[in-house]
Amino acid sequence: MVVNYLEKIREKYQCELIELNLSLNKALSEQRENIEIIKLLESNDDPNFESFTPRPVNSFNKTKILELKEEQKVLEQKINDLKEKVESIEKEITEVTEVIRVAKECIF
């Protein structure tokens, strides 16, 4: 009875861990995509051209780069939070697994 209850708790934690890992992988993918887009936009920016024209050059690119860099900061914080949650859930799973092992030894 107790072992069944503990196994349900462990299963719940494992489901949470799977969801957290999916979210973490998604956030990491978004981060990599943003980095690549920033690199692409920065490579298209020609600072020498700005010296020869009174008009703003590539203002869209510059605005987009700033937006992406701000998004990177948010993603970085999200990734760190998710990593902490993953570590916490893994610790919980380890503890519950150990309690299940001890409980099984006491029963038999």
Buried (B, 14 or more C-beta within 10 A) or exposed (E): EEBEEBBEBBEBBBEBBEEBEEBBEEBBEBBEEBBEBBEEBEEEEEEEEEEEEEEEBBEEBBEBBEEBEEBBEEBEEBBEBBBEBBEBBBEBBEEBBEBBEEBEEEEE
